Amino acid sequence: MTLERYIRLFAGTFILVSLLLAHFQSPHWLWFTAFVGFNLLQSSLTRFCPLEIVLKKLGVGKPSAGCCS
């Protein structure tokens, strides 16, 4: 899976989980949803994504040894 797909997976998961928490626990979880949305917006404008930095440090998105594609 590519780095971009991991970022989309994380963002989508965080949004859905925060919406579930807002529905079942407290509406204050919607602030987390807004934070994720704001981060997606700013990263599309500035090309700076904190999650991308973390994932790269963890080795996500780097080709593995012996990979042909």
PDB file of N, CA, C, O and CB in Angstrom:
ATOM      1  N   MET A   1       0.855  -1.173   0.000  1.00  0.00           N
ATOM      2  CA  MET A   1       0.000   0.000   0.000  1.00  0.00           C
ATOM      3  C   MET A   1       0.903   1.239   0.000  1.00  0.00           C
ATOM      4  O   MET A   1       1.955   1.258   0.639  1.00  0.00           O
ATOM      5  CB  MET A   1      -0.974  -0.003   1.234  1.00  0.00           C
ATOM      6  N   THR A   2       0.475   2.253  -0.718  1.00  0.00           N
ATOM      7  CA  THR A   2       1.275   3.470  -0.815  1.00  0.00           C
ATOM      8  C   THR A   2       1.086   4.351   0.416  1.00  0.00           C
ATOM      9  O   THR A   2       0.136   4.191   1.182  1.00  0.00           O
ATOM     10  CB  THR A   2       0.909   4.249  -2.080  1.00  0.00           C
ATOM     11  N   LEU A   3       2.011   5.277   0.578  1.00  0.00           N
ATOM     12  CA  LEU A   3       1.954   6.213   1.702  1.00  0.00           C
ATOM     13  C   LEU A   3       0.658   7.029   1.667  1.00  0.00           C
ATOM     14  O   LEU A   3       0.025   7.244   2.700  1.00  0.00           O
ATOM     15  CB  LEU A   3       3.177   7.153   1.680  1.00  0.00           C
ATOM     16  N   GLU A   4       0.275   7.475   0.483  1.00  0.00           N
ATOM     17  CA  GLU A   4      -0.961   8.270   0.344  1.00  0.00           C
ATOM     18  C   GLU A   4      -2.192   7.472   0.776  1.00  0.00           C
ATOM     19  O   GLU A   4      -3.106   8.019   1.395  1.00  0.00           O
ATOM     20  CB  GLU A   4      -1.132   8.741  -1.113  1.00  0.00           C
ATOM     21  N   ARG A   5      -2.213   6.187   0.449  1.00  0.00           N
ATOM     22  CA  ARG A   5      -3.359   5.366   0.838  1.00  0.00           C
ATOM     23  C   ARG A   5      -3.408   5.155   2.349  1.00  0.00           C
ATOM     24  O   ARG A   5      -4.488   5.115   2.939  1.00  0.00           O
ATOM     25  CB  ARG A   5      -3.309   4.015   0.125  1.00  0.00           C
ATOM     26  N   TYR A   6      -2.231   5.020   2.977  1.00  0.00           N
ATOM     27  CA  TYR A   6      -2.194   4.912   4.439  1.00  0.00           C
ATOM     28  C   TYR A   6      -2.729   6.185   5.090  1.00  0.00           C
ATOM     29  O   TYR A   6      -3.468   6.119   6.072  1.00  0.00           O
ATOM     30  CB  TYR A   6      -0.758   4.632   4.925  1.00  0.00           C
ATOM     31  N   ILE A   7      -2.360   7.338   4.547  1.00  0.00           N
ATOM     32  CA  ILE A   7      -2.836   8.608   5.100  1.00  0.00           C
ATOM     33  C   ILE A   7      -4.350   8.704   4.966  1.00  0.00           C
ATOM     34  O   ILE A   7      -5.029   9.118   5.906  1.00  0.00           O
ATOM     35  CB  ILE A   7      -2.158   9.803   4.392  1.00  0.00           C
ATOM     36  N   ARG A   8      -4.879   8.329   3.822  1.00  0.00           N
ATOM     37  CA  ARG A   8      -6.336   8.334   3.631  1.00  0.00           C
ATOM     38  C   ARG A   8      -7.026   7.351   4.569  1.00  0.00           C
ATOM     39  O   ARG A   8      -8.100   7.637   5.098  1.00  0.00           O
ATOM     40  CB  ARG A   8      -6.685   7.995   2.178  1.00  0.00           C
ATOM     41  N   LEU A   9      -6.399   6.182   4.776  1.00  0.00           N
ATOM     42  CA  LEU A   9      -6.954   5.183   5.686  1.00  0.00           C
ATOM     43  C   LEU A   9      -7.022   5.726   7.109  1.00  0.00           C
ATOM     44  O   LEU A   9      -8.046   5.595   7.778  1.00  0.00           O
ATOM     45  CB  LEU A   9      -6.116   3.896   5.649  1.00  0.00           C
ATOM     46  N   PHE A  10      -5.927   6.340   7.574  1.00  0.00           N
ATOM     47  CA  PHE A  10      -5.902   6.923   8.917  1.00  0.00           C
ATOM     48  C   PHE A  10      -6.951   8.027   9.054  1.00  0.00           C
ATOM     49  O   PHE A  10      -7.709   8.046  10.025  1.00  0.00           O
ATOM     50  CB  PHE A  10      -4.504   7.480   9.233  1.00  0.00           C
ATOM     51  N   ALA A  11      -6.998   8.946   8.088  1.00  0.00           N
ATOM     52  CA  ALA A  11      -7.937  10.066   8.169  1.00  0.00           C
ATOM     53  C   ALA A  11      -9.384   9.569   8.186  1.00  0.00           C
ATOM     54  O   ALA A  11     -10.187  10.019   9.003  1.00  0.00           O
ATOM     55  CB  ALA A  11      -7.723  11.030   6.989  1.00  0.00           C
ATOM     56  N   GLY A  12      -9.709   8.661   7.303  1.00  0.00           N
ATOM     57  CA  GLY A  12     -11.063   8.123   7.262  1.00  0.00           C
ATOM     58  C   GLY A  12     -11.443   7.393   8.538  1.00  0.00           C
ATOM     59  O   GLY A  12     -12.558   7.534   9.040  1.00  0.00           O
ATOM     60  N   THR A  13     -10.498   6.606   9.059  1.00  0.00           N
ATOM     61  CA  THR A  13     -10.753   5.881  10.299  1.00  0.00           C
ATOM     62  C   THR A  13     -10.953   6.832  11.464  1.00  0.00           C
ATOM     63  O   THR A  13     -11.879   6.661  12.257  1.00  0.00           O
ATOM     64  CB  THR A  13      -9.610   4.925  10.600  1.00  0.00           C
ATOM     65  N   PHE A  14     -10.081   7.843  11.574  1.00  0.00           N
ATOM     66  CA  PHE A  14     -10.213   8.812  12.666  1.00  0.00           C
ATOM     67  C   PHE A  14     -11.539   9.561  12.588  1.00  0.00           C
ATOM     68  O   PHE A  14     -12.177   9.795  13.615  1.00  0.00           O
ATOM     69  CB  PHE A  14      -9.051   9.807  12.637  1.00  0.00           C
ATOM     70  N   ILE A  15     -11.953   9.933  11.402  1.00  0.00           N
ATOM     71  CA  ILE A  15     -13.219  10.656  11.247  1.00  0.00           C
ATOM     72  C   ILE A  15     -14.393   9.777  11.655  1.00  0.00           C
ATOM     73  O   ILE A  15     -15.266  10.214  12.405  1.00  0.00           O
ATOM     74  CB  ILE A  15     -13.395  11.134   9.794  1.00  0.00           C
ATOM     75  N   LEU A  16     -14.419   8.541  11.166  1.00  0.00           N
ATOM     76  CA  LEU A  16     -15.528   7.652  11.512  1.00  0.00           C
ATOM     77  C   LEU A  16     -15.556   7.323  13.005  1.00  0.00           C
ATOM     78  O   LEU A  16     -16.629   7.300  13.608  1.00  0.00           O
ATOM     79  CB  LEU A  16     -15.434   6.365  10.703  1.00  0.00           C
ATOM     80  N   VAL A  17     -14.405   7.072  13.603  1.00  0.00           N
ATOM     81  CA  VAL A  17     -14.357   6.772  15.036  1.00  0.00           C
ATOM     82  C   VAL A  17     -14.811   7.978  15.850  1.00  0.00           C
ATOM     83  O   VAL A  17     -15.561   7.828  16.815  1.00  0.00           O
ATOM     84  CB  VAL A  17     -12.935   6.350  15.455  1.00  0.00           C
ATOM     85  N   SER A  18     -14.359   9.177  15.467  1.00  0.00           N
ATOM     86  CA  SER A  18     -14.762  10.363  16.233  1.00  0.00           C
ATOM     87  C   SER A  18     -16.258  10.641  16.073  1.00  0.00           C
ATOM     88  O   SER A  18     -16.894  11.131  17.006  1.00  0.00           O
ATOM     89  CB  SER A  18     -13.948  11.591  15.785  1.00  0.00           C
ATOM     90  N   LEU A  19     -16.822  10.337  14.913  1.00  0.00           N
ATOM     91  CA  LEU A  19     -18.266  10.504  14.747  1.00  0.00           C
ATOM     92  C   LEU A  19     -19.046   9.506  15.604  1.00  0.00           C
ATOM     93  O   LEU A  19     -20.075   9.849  16.186  1.00  0.00           O
ATOM     94  CB  LEU A  19     -18.650  10.342  13.273  1.00  0.00           C
ATOM     95  N   LEU A  20     -18.552   8.281  15.674  1.00  0.00           N
ATOM     96  CA  LEU A  20     -19.190   7.296  16.555  1.00  0.00           C
ATOM     97  C   LEU A  20     -19.093   7.721  18.018  1.00  0.00           C
ATOM     98  O   LEU A  20     -20.066   7.612  18.765  1.00  0.00           O
ATOM     99  CB  LEU A  20     -18.546   5.912  16.367  1.00  0.00           C
ATOM    100  N   LEU A  21     -17.928   8.203  18.422  1.00  0.00           N
ATOM    101  CA  LEU A  21     -17.763   8.672  19.803  1.00  0.00           C
ATOM    102  C   LEU A  21     -18.659   9.878  20.085  1.00  0.00           C
ATOM    103  O   LEU A  21     -19.201  10.002  21.183  1.00  0.00           O
ATOM    104  CB  LEU A  21     -16.290   9.034  20.075  1.00  0.00           C
ATOM    105  N   ALA A  22     -18.815  10.754  19.116  1.00  0.00           N
ATOM    106  CA  ALA A  22     -19.687  11.917  19.295  1.00  0.00           C
ATOM    107  C   ALA A  22     -21.140  11.480  19.447  1.00  0.00           C
ATOM    108  O   ALA A  22     -21.889  12.067  20.227  1.00  0.00           O
ATOM    109  CB  ALA A  22     -19.544  12.888  18.109  1.00  0.00           C
ATOM    110  N   HIS A  23     -21.531  10.467  18.712  1.00  0.00           N
ATOM    111  CA  HIS A  23     -22.914   9.996  18.787  1.00  0.00           C
ATOM    112  C   HIS A  23     -23.205   9.260  20.098  1.00  0.00           C
ATOM    113  O   HIS A  23     -24.251   9.460  20.716  1.00  0.00           O
ATOM    114  CB  HIS A  23     -23.214   9.082  17.607  1.00  0.00           C
ATOM    115  N   PHE A  24     -22.261   8.406  20.510  1.00  0.00           N
ATOM    116  CA  PHE A  24     -22.517   7.548  21.668  1.00  0.00           C
ATOM    117  C   PHE A  24     -21.958   8.078  22.994  1.00  0.00           C
ATOM    118  O   PHE A  24     -22.415   7.654  24.056  1.00  0.00           O
ATOM    119  CB  PHE A  24     -21.945   6.200  21.409  1.00  0.00           C
ATOM    120  N   GLN A  25     -20.988   8.987  22.961  1.00  0.00           N
ATOM    121  CA  GLN A  25     -20.362   9.458  24.187  1.00  0.00           C
ATOM    122  C   GLN A  25     -20.634  10.932  24.459  1.00  0.00           C
ATOM    123  O   GLN A  25     -21.369  11.281  25.383  1.00  0.00           O
ATOM    124  CB  GLN A  25     -18.881   9.222  24.124  1.00  0.00           C
ATOM    125  N   SER A  26     -20.030  11.791  23.640  1.00  0.00           N
ATOM    126  CA  SER A  26     -20.140  13.225  23.867  1.00  0.00           C
ATOM    127  C   SER A  26     -19.992  13.969  22.544  1.00  0.00           C
ATOM    128  O   SER A  26     -19.144  13.606  21.729  1.00  0.00           O
ATOM    129  CB  SER A  26     -19.078  13.702  24.882  1.00  0.00           C
ATOM    130  N   PRO A  27     -20.797  14.996  22.315  1.00  0.00           N
ATOM    131  CA  PRO A  27     -20.662  15.772  21.080  1.00  0.00           C
ATOM    132  C   PRO A  27     -19.343  16.531  20.989  1.00  0.00           C
ATOM    133  O   PRO A  27     -18.999  17.051  19.927  1.00  0.00           O
ATOM    134  CB  PRO A  27     -21.804  16.744  20.966  1.00  0.00           C
ATOM    135  N   HIS A  28     -18.606  16.597  22.089  1.00  0.00           N
ATOM    136  CA  HIS A  28     -17.311  17.271  22.056  1.00  0.00           C
ATOM    137  C   HIS A  28     -16.308  16.545  21.168  1.00  0.00           C
ATOM    138  O   HIS A  28     -15.306  17.138  20.769  1.00  0.00           O
ATOM    139  CB  HIS A  28     -16.755  17.395  23.458  1.00  0.00           C
ATOM    140  N   TRP A  29     -16.554  15.267  20.848  1.00  0.00           N
ATOM    141  CA  TRP A  29     -15.680  14.524  19.937  1.00  0.00           C
ATOM    142  C   TRP A  29     -15.713  15.096  18.526  1.00  0.00           C
ATOM    143  O   TRP A  29     -14.827  14.812  17.721  1.00  0.00           O
ATOM    144  CB  TRP A  29     -16.080  13.057  19.904  1.00  0.00           C
ATOM    145  N   LEU A  30     -16.721  15.895  18.223  1.00  0.00           N
ATOM    146  CA  LEU A  30     -16.773  16.528  16.900  1.00  0.00           C
ATOM    147  C   LEU A  30     -15.620  17.503  16.695  1.00  0.00           C
ATOM    148  O   LEU A  30     -15.267  17.810  15.556  1.00  0.00           O
ATOM    149  CB  LEU A  30     -18.103  17.255  16.713  1.00  0.00           C
ATOM    150  N   TRP A  31     -15.031  17.994  17.781  1.00  0.00           N
ATOM    151  CA  TRP A  31     -13.842  18.837  17.653  1.00  0.00           C
ATOM    152  C   TRP A  31     -12.684  18.042  17.057  1.00  0.00           C
ATOM    153  O   TRP A  31     -11.881  18.586  16.299  1.00  0.00           O
ATOM    154  CB  TRP A  31     -13.440  19.419  19.023  1.00  0.00           C
ATOM    155  N   PHE A  32     -12.597  16.770  17.393  1.00  0.00           N
ATOM    156  CA  PHE A  32     -11.556  15.925  16.810  1.00  0.00           C
ATOM    157  C   PHE A  32     -11.809  15.722  15.310  1.00  0.00           C
ATOM    158  O   PHE A  32     -10.874  15.724  14.509  1.00  0.00           O
ATOM    159  CB  PHE A  32     -11.498  14.560  17.537  1.00  0.00           C
ATOM    160  N   THR A  33     -13.073  15.549  14.947  1.00  0.00           N
ATOM    161  CA  THR A  33     -13.434  15.441  13.534  1.00  0.00           C
ATOM    162  C   THR A  33     -13.030  16.707  12.793  1.00  0.00           C
ATOM    163  O   THR A  33     -12.486  16.642  11.691  1.00  0.00           O
ATOM    164  CB  THR A  33     -14.946  15.183  13.374  1.00  0.00           C
ATOM    165  N   ALA A  34     -13.295  17.857  13.400  1.00  0.00           N
ATOM    166  CA  ALA A  34     -12.924  19.134  12.787  1.00  0.00           C
ATOM    167  C   ALA A  34     -11.412  19.258  12.664  1.00  0.00           C
ATOM    168  O   ALA A  34     -10.916  19.777  11.664  1.00  0.00           O
ATOM    169  CB  ALA A  34     -13.484  20.306  13.603  1.00  0.00           C
ATOM    170  N   PHE A  35     -10.674  18.792  13.662  1.00  0.00           N
ATOM    171  CA  PHE A  35      -9.218  18.839  13.610  1.00  0.00           C
ATOM    172  C   PHE A  35      -8.680  18.006  12.442  1.00  0.00           C
ATOM    173  O   PHE A  35      -7.791  18.453  11.718  1.00  0.00           O
ATOM    174  CB  PHE A  35      -8.625  18.342  14.935  1.00  0.00           C
ATOM    175  N   VAL A  36      -9.211  16.811  12.263  1.00  0.00           N
ATOM    176  CA  VAL A  36      -8.773  15.958  11.158  1.00  0.00           C
ATOM    177  C   VAL A  36      -9.106  16.616   9.823  1.00  0.00           C
ATOM    178  O   VAL A  36      -8.283  16.620   8.908  1.00  0.00           O
ATOM    179  CB  VAL A  36      -9.433  14.562  11.249  1.00  0.00           C
ATOM    180  N   GLY A  37     -10.314  17.174   9.711  1.00  0.00           N
ATOM    181  CA  GLY A  37     -10.700  17.867   8.484  1.00  0.00           C
ATOM    182  C   GLY A  37      -9.823  19.068   8.203  1.00  0.00           C
ATOM    183  O   GLY A  37      -9.431  19.300   7.060  1.00  0.00           O
ATOM    184  N   PHE A  38      -9.511  19.836   9.243  1.00  0.00           N
ATOM    185  CA  PHE A  38      -8.628  20.995   9.068  1.00  0.00           C
ATOM    186  C   PHE A  38      -7.234  20.552   8.633  1.00  0.00           C
ATOM    187  O   PHE A  38      -6.619  21.186   7.775  1.00  0.00           O
ATOM    188  CB  PHE A  38      -8.542  21.810  10.373  1.00  0.00           C
ATOM    189  N   ASN A  39      -6.737  19.468   9.222  1.00  0.00           N
ATOM    190  CA  ASN A  39      -5.419  18.970   8.850  1.00  0.00           C
ATOM    191  C   ASN A  39      -5.400  18.514   7.394  1.00  0.00           C
ATOM    192  O   ASN A  39      -4.418  18.745   6.688  1.00  0.00           O
ATOM    193  CB  ASN A  39      -5.004  17.821   9.770  1.00  0.00           C
ATOM    194  N   LEU A  40      -6.471  17.870   6.941  1.00  0.00           N
ATOM    195  CA  LEU A  40      -6.558  17.468   5.534  1.00  0.00           C
ATOM    196  C   LEU A  40      -6.563  18.692   4.625  1.00  0.00           C
ATOM    197  O   LEU A  40      -5.905  18.701   3.585  1.00  0.00           O
ATOM    198  CB  LEU A  40      -7.820  16.621   5.290  1.00  0.00           C
ATOM    199  N   LEU A  41      -7.308  19.726   5.020  1.00  0.00           N
ATOM    200  CA  LEU A  41      -7.375  20.951   4.224  1.00  0.00           C
ATOM    201  C   LEU A  41      -6.016  21.638   4.146  1.00  0.00           C
ATOM    202  O   LEU A  41      -5.564  21.994   3.058  1.00  0.00           O
ATOM    203  CB  LEU A  41      -8.410  21.909   4.810  1.00  0.00           C
ATOM    204  N   GLN A  42      -5.358  21.827   5.298  1.00  0.00           N
ATOM    205  CA  GLN A  42      -4.074  22.525   5.285  1.00  0.00           C
ATOM    206  C   GLN A  42      -3.015  21.712   4.566  1.00  0.00           C
ATOM    207  O   GLN A  42      -2.148  22.290   3.910  1.00  0.00           O
ATOM    208  CB  GLN A  42      -3.618  22.831   6.706  1.00  0.00           C
ATOM    209  N   SER A  43      -3.053  20.382   4.665  1.00  0.00           N
ATOM    210  CA  SER A  43      -2.047  19.585   3.967  1.00  0.00           C
ATOM    211  C   SER A  43      -2.245  19.631   2.456  1.00  0.00           C
ATOM    212  O   SER A  43      -1.276  19.508   1.707  1.00  0.00           O
ATOM    213  CB  SER A  43      -2.088  18.140   4.453  1.00  0.00           C
ATOM    214  N   SER A  44      -3.475  19.806   1.998  1.00  0.00           N
ATOM    215  CA  SER A  44      -3.699  19.934   0.558  1.00  0.00           C
ATOM    216  C   SER A  44      -3.195  21.267   0.029  1.00  0.00           C
ATOM    217  O   SER A  44      -2.828  21.372  -1.142  1.00  0.00           O
ATOM    218  CB  SER A  44      -5.178  19.779   0.238  1.00  0.00           C
ATOM    219  N   LEU A  45      -3.175  22.288   0.884  1.00  0.00           N
ATOM    220  CA  LEU A  45      -2.715  23.611   0.461  1.00  0.00           C
ATOM    221  C   LEU A  45      -1.209  23.798   0.643  1.00  0.00           C
ATOM    222  O   LEU A  45      -0.563  24.457  -0.172  1.00  0.00           O
ATOM    223  CB  LEU A  45      -3.454  24.680   1.234  1.00  0.00           C
ATOM    224  N   THR A  46      -0.654  23.226   1.696  1.00  0.00           N
ATOM    225  CA  THR A  46       0.762  23.461   2.023  1.00  0.00           C
ATOM    226  C   THR A  46       1.666  22.279   1.702  1.00  0.00           C
ATOM    227  O   THR A  46       2.889  22.419   1.711  1.00  0.00           O
ATOM    228  CB  THR A  46       0.896  23.797   3.481  1.00  0.00           C
ATOM    229  N   ARG A  47       1.084  21.115   1.419  1.00  0.00           N
ATOM    230  CA  ARG A  47       1.831  19.878   1.178  1.00  0.00           C
ATOM    231  C   ARG A  47       2.648  19.467   2.416  1.00  0.00           C
ATOM    232  O   ARG A  47       3.651  18.766   2.279  1.00  0.00           O
ATOM    233  CB  ARG A  47       2.765  20.051  -0.039  1.00  0.00           C
ATOM    234  N   PHE A  48       2.237  19.890   3.611  1.00  0.00           N
ATOM    235  CA  PHE A  48       2.857  19.488   4.872  1.00  0.00           C
ATOM    236  C   PHE A  48       1.871  18.619   5.631  1.00  0.00           C
ATOM    237  O   PHE A  48       0.778  19.065   5.977  1.00  0.00           O
ATOM    238  CB  PHE A  48       3.280  20.729   5.723  1.00  0.00           C
ATOM    239  N   CYS A  49       2.259  17.379   5.887  1.00  0.00           N
ATOM    240  CA  CYS A  49       1.379  16.452   6.590  1.00  0.00           C
ATOM    241  C   CYS A  49       2.168  15.781   7.719  1.00  0.00           C
ATOM    242  O   CYS A  49       3.086  15.007   7.449  1.00  0.00           O
ATOM    243  CB  CYS A  49       0.787  15.388   5.610  1.00  0.00           C
ATOM    244  N   PRO A  50       1.823  16.066   8.972  1.00  0.00           N
ATOM    245  CA  PRO A  50       2.539  15.452  10.097  1.00  0.00           C
ATOM    246  C   PRO A  50       2.484  13.923  10.078  1.00  0.00           C
ATOM    247  O   PRO A  50       3.466  13.265  10.421  1.00  0.00           O
ATOM    248  CB  PRO A  50       1.967  15.959  11.404  1.00  0.00           C
ATOM    249  N   LEU A  51       1.353  13.359   9.683  1.00  0.00           N
ATOM    250  CA  LEU A  51       1.233  11.905   9.631  1.00  0.00           C
ATOM    251  C   LEU A  51       2.204  11.316   8.608  1.00  0.00           C
ATOM    252  O   LEU A  51       2.757  10.238   8.830  1.00  0.00           O
ATOM    253  CB  LEU A  51      -0.210  11.499   9.290  1.00  0.00           C
ATOM    254  N   GLU A  52       2.414  12.006   7.504  1.00  0.00           N
ATOM    255  CA  GLU A  52       3.358  11.541   6.495  1.00  0.00           C
ATOM    256  C   GLU A  52       4.769  11.434   7.079  1.00  0.00           C
ATOM    257  O   GLU A  52       5.487  10.474   6.801  1.00  0.00           O
ATOM    258  CB  GLU A  52       3.352  12.486   5.283  1.00  0.00           C
ATOM    259  N   ILE A  53       5.158  12.410   7.877  1.00  0.00           N
ATOM    260  CA  ILE A  53       6.476  12.394   8.514  1.00  0.00           C
ATOM    261  C   ILE A  53       6.602  11.187   9.450  1.00  0.00           C
ATOM    262  O   ILE A  53       7.614  10.485   9.442  1.00  0.00           O
ATOM    263  CB  ILE A  53       6.717  13.710   9.295  1.00  0.00           C
ATOM    264  N   VAL A  54       5.566  10.959  10.250  1.00  0.00           N
ATOM    265  CA  VAL A  54       5.584   9.832  11.191  1.00  0.00           C
ATOM    266  C   VAL A  54       5.650   8.508  10.443  1.00  0.00           C
ATOM    267  O   VAL A  54       6.435   7.631  10.801  1.00  0.00           O
ATOM    268  CB  VAL A  54       4.342   9.863  12.101  1.00  0.00           C
ATOM    269  N   LEU A  55       4.833   8.359   9.411  1.00  0.00           N
ATOM    270  CA  LEU A  55       4.810   7.104   8.661  1.00  0.00           C
ATOM    271  C   LEU A  55       6.138   6.847   7.950  1.00  0.00           C
ATOM    272  O   LEU A  55       6.590   5.705   7.871  1.00  0.00           O
ATOM    273  CB  LEU A  55       3.672   7.120   7.645  1.00  0.00           C
ATOM    274  N   LYS A  56       6.764   7.910   7.431  1.00  0.00           N
ATOM    275  CA  LYS A  56       8.069   7.740   6.778  1.00  0.00           C
ATOM    276  C   LYS A  56       9.116   7.290   7.778  1.00  0.00           C
ATOM    277  O   LYS A  56       9.963   6.458   7.451  1.00  0.00           O
ATOM    278  CB  LYS A  56       8.515   9.045   6.105  1.00  0.00           C
ATOM    279  N   LYS A  57       9.076   7.827   9.002  1.00  0.00           N
ATOM    280  CA  LYS A  57      10.034   7.414  10.039  1.00  0.00           C
ATOM    281  C   LYS A  57       9.814   5.961  10.450  1.00  0.00           C
ATOM    282  O   LYS A  57      10.747   5.282  10.878  1.00  0.00           O
ATOM    283  CB  LYS A  57       9.918   8.328  11.270  1.00  0.00           C
ATOM    284  N   LEU A  58       8.570   5.487  10.316  1.00  0.00           N
ATOM    285  CA  LEU A  58       8.255   4.094  10.632  1.00  0.00           C
ATOM    286  C   LEU A  58       8.560   3.161   9.465  1.00  0.00           C
ATOM    287  O   LEU A  58       8.432   1.943   9.592  1.00  0.00           O
ATOM    288  CB  LEU A  58       6.794   3.966  11.023  1.00  0.00           C
ATOM    289  N   GLY A  59       8.963   3.732   8.322  1.00  0.00           N
ATOM    290  CA  GLY A  59       9.326   2.915   7.177  1.00  0.00           C
ATOM    291  C   GLY A  59       8.189   2.599   6.237  1.00  0.00           C
ATOM    292  O   GLY A  59       8.349   1.775   5.336  1.00  0.00           O
ATOM    293  N   VAL A  60       7.056   3.223   6.416  1.00  0.00           N
ATOM    294  CA  VAL A  60       5.918   2.997   5.528  1.00  0.00           C
ATOM    295  C   VAL A  60       6.155   3.731   4.216  1.00  0.00           C
ATOM    296  O   VAL A  60       6.606   4.876   4.204  1.00  0.00           O
ATOM    297  CB  VAL A  60       4.590   3.466   6.188  1.00  0.00           C
ATOM    298  N   GLY A  61       5.848   3.061   3.115  1.00  0.00           N
ATOM    299  CA  GLY A  61       5.975   3.697   1.816  1.00  0.00           C
ATOM    300  C   GLY A  61       7.318   3.486   1.165  1.00  0.00           C
ATOM    301  O   GLY A  61       7.509   3.876   0.013  1.00  0.00           O
ATOM    302  N   LYS A  62       8.251   2.882   1.865  1.00  0.00           N
ATOM    303  CA  LYS A  62       9.550   2.573   1.279  1.00  0.00           C
ATOM    304  C   LYS A  62       9.474   1.199   0.622  1.00  0.00           C
ATOM    305  O   LYS A  62       8.852   0.285   1.163  1.00  0.00           O
ATOM    306  CB  LYS A  62      10.680   2.617   2.357  1.00  0.00           C
ATOM    307  N   PRO A  63      10.102   1.052  -0.534  1.00  0.00           N
ATOM    308  CA  PRO A  63      10.048  -0.272  -1.177  1.00  0.00           C
ATOM    309  C   PRO A  63      10.834  -1.296  -0.358  1.00  0.00           C
ATOM    310  O   PRO A  63      11.894  -0.997   0.193  1.00  0.00           O
ATOM    311  CB  PRO A  63      10.608  -0.202  -2.623  1.00  0.00           C
ATOM    312  N   SER A  64      10.293  -2.493  -0.294  1.00  0.00           N
ATOM    313  CA  SER A  64      10.980  -3.551   0.448  1.00  0.00           C
ATOM    314  C   SER A  64      12.079  -4.161  -0.406  1.00  0.00           C
ATOM    315  O   SER A  64      12.071  -4.022  -1.629  1.00  0.00           O
ATOM    316  CB  SER A  64       9.984  -4.641   0.897  1.00  0.00           C
ATOM    317  N   ALA A  65      13.017  -4.830   0.231  1.00  0.00           N
ATOM    318  CA  ALA A  65      14.138  -5.442  -0.494  1.00  0.00           C
ATOM    319  C   ALA A  65      13.618  -6.547  -1.410  1.00  0.00           C
ATOM    320  O   ALA A  65      12.828  -7.393  -0.990  1.00  0.00           O
ATOM    321  CB  ALA A  65      15.197  -6.010   0.497  1.00  0.00           C
ATOM    322  N   GLY A  66      14.063  -6.532  -2.652  1.00  0.00           N
ATOM    323  CA  GLY A  66      13.670  -7.555  -3.593  1.00  0.00           C
ATOM    324  C   GLY A  66      12.336  -7.291  -4.263  1.00  0.00           C
ATOM    325  O   GLY A  66      11.805  -8.167  -4.946  1.00  0.00           O
ATOM    326  N   CYS A  67      11.800  -6.134  -4.085  1.00  0.00           N
ATOM    327  CA  CYS A  67      10.502  -5.797  -4.688  1.00  0.00           C
ATOM    328  C   CYS A  67      10.722  -5.417  -6.165  1.00  0.00           C
ATOM    329  O   CYS A  67      11.610  -4.628  -6.487  1.00  0.00           O
ATOM    330  CB  CYS A  67       9.803  -4.617  -3.901  1.00  0.00           C
ATOM    331  N   CYS A  68       9.928  -5.973  -7.020  1.00  0.00           N
ATOM    332  CA  CYS A  68      10.100  -5.738  -8.453  1.00  0.00           C
ATOM    333  C   CYS A  68       9.170  -4.664  -8.992  1.00  0.00           C
ATOM    334  O   CYS A  68       9.426  -4.140 -10.076  1.00  0.00           O
ATOM    335  CB  CYS A  68       9.877  -7.016  -9.211  1.00  0.00           C
ATOM    336  N   SER A  69       8.118  -4.318  -8.295  1.00  0.00           N
ATOM    337  CA  SER A  69       7.161  -3.364  -8.863  1.00  0.00           C
ATOM    338  C   SER A  69       7.281  -1.997  -8.270  1.00  0.00           C
ATOM    339  O   SER A  69       6.540  -1.091  -8.652  1.00  0.00           O
ATOM    340  CB  SER A  69       5.771  -3.851  -8.677  1.00  0.00           C
TER     341      SER A  69
END
